[in-house]
C-alpha cells in the first residue's frame, strides 16, 4: 500500500495530500469488499511502480488541460493519479476513480 512518503529509488520526495489519502482509503474500502487480496496487491504494486517512475522522471506524464502545473498518470482504466512538482518534491493530489463524475475531481 502506498505510504505518506514513497522512496522506491526515486530522486524526488513523494508526499500524498490529505485529499489523495482520503481517496485512496475510499478505494481500499471498495476493493476489500469486491476484490481478492491478490488483485489488490497487484494494483498496489502497479501504483508503487508508477510512483517510482514519477520519482525518477516527474515530467514523464502529460500536463492536464485545465491546470498546467498538474500532471496526469493513467494507472488503469479505472484509476488516474494527479500530481504536481515543486523542486524535488512531488505532491500526489488525487487518486481519482475514473468511473466517478469528472466534475467531482478536486485538484
C-alpha positions as CSV (number, residue, x, y, z in Angstrom):
1,X,0.0,0.0,0.0
2,X,1.4,3.5,-0.8
3,X,2.6,5.5,2.2
4,X,2.8,9.1,3.0
5,X,6.4,9.1,1.7
6,X,7.5,6.7,-1.0
7,X,11.1,6.4,-1.7
8,X,11.5,3.5,-4.2
9,X,14.8,4.6,-5.7
10,X,13.3,7.9,-6.6
11,X,15.3,11.1,-6.7
12,X,12.2,13.2,-5.6
13,X,10.4,13.0,-2.3
14,X,6.8,11.9,-2.8
15,X,4.1,13.3,-0.4
16,X,0.4,12.4,-0.5
17,X,-2.0,15.2,0.2
18,X,-4.8,14.5,2.7
19,X,-7.3,14.6,-0.1
20,X,-5.4,11.9,-2.1
21,X,-5.1,9.7,1.0
22,X,-8.8,10.0,1.6
23,X,-9.5,8.9,-2.0
24,X,-7.0,6.1,-1.5
25,X,-8.8,4.9,1.6
26,X,-12.2,5.0,-0.2
27,X,-10.7,2.9,-3.0
28,X,-9.2,0.4,-0.5
29,X,-12.6,0.1,1.3
30,X,-14.3,-0.6,-2.0
31,X,-11.7,-3.1,-3.2
32,X,-11.6,-5.0,0.0
33,X,-15.3,-5.9,-0.4
34,X,-15.1,-6.6,-4.1
35,X,-11.6,-7.9,-5.0
36,X,-9.3,-10.7,-3.8
37,X,-6.2,-9.9,-1.8
38,X,-4.1,-10.9,-4.8
39,X,-5.9,-8.4,-7.1
40,X,-5.5,-5.7,-4.5
41,X,-1.8,-6.5,-4.1
42,X,-1.3,-6.4,-7.8
43,X,-2.9,-3.0,-8.0
44,X,-0.8,-1.6,-5.2
45,X,2.4,-2.9,-6.9
46,X,1.3,-1.1,-10.0
47,X,0.8,2.2,-8.0
48,X,4.2,1.8,-6.3
49,X,5.9,1.2,-9.6
50,X,4.3,4.2,-11.2
51,X,5.3,6.4,-8.2
52,X,8.9,5.2,-8.5
53,X,8.9,6.1,-12.2
54,X,7.4,9.5,-11.5
55,X,10.0,10.0,-8.7
56,X,12.8,9.4,-11.3
57,X,11.2,11.4,-14.1
58,X,8.4,13.7,-12.9
59,X,7.8,15.1,-16.4
60,X,7.1,11.7,-17.9
61,X,3.3,12.1,-17.8
62,X,1.4,14.9,-19.6
63,X,0.1,18.1,-18.1
64,X,-3.6,18.4,-17.6
65,X,-5.6,20.7,-19.9
66,X,-7.1,22.8,-17.1
67,X,-4.1,23.2,-14.7
68,X,-0.7,23.4,-16.4
69,X,1.1,22.7,-13.1
70,X,-0.7,19.4,-12.6
71,X,0.2,16.1,-14.4
72,X,-2.0,13.1,-15.1
73,X,-0.9,9.5,-14.9
74,X,-3.5,6.9,-16.0
75,X,-2.7,3.9,-13.9
76,X,-5.5,1.7,-15.0
77,X,-8.7,2.2,-16.9
78,X,-10.4,2.9,-13.6
79,X,-7.7,5.0,-11.8
80,X,-5.8,8.2,-12.6
81,X,-3.2,9.8,-10.5
82,X,-2.9,13.6,-10.4
83,X,0.3,15.2,-9.1
84,X,2.4,18.3,-9.2
85,X,6.0,19.0,-8.6
86,X,7.8,21.7,-6.6
87,X,11.6,21.4,-6.9
88,X,12.4,17.9,-5.6
89,X,9.0,17.2,-4.1
90,X,6.1,15.5,-5.8
91,X,2.7,16.1,-4.3
92,X,0.1,13.4,-5.0
93,X,-3.1,15.5,-5.4
94,X,-5.6,12.9,-6.3
95,X,-6.1,9.2,-7.0
96,X,-9.3,9.5,-9.0
97,X,-11.7,6.7,-9.7
98,X,-12.5,7.3,-13.4
99,X,-15.9,5.8,-13.0
100,X,-16.9,8.9,-11.0
101,X,-18.3,12.1,-12.5
102,X,-15.2,14.1,-13.7
103,X,-16.8,17.2,-12.1
104,X,-16.3,15.6,-8.7
105,X,-12.5,15.6,-9.3
106,X,-10.7,18.1,-6.9
107,X,-7.3,19.2,-7.8
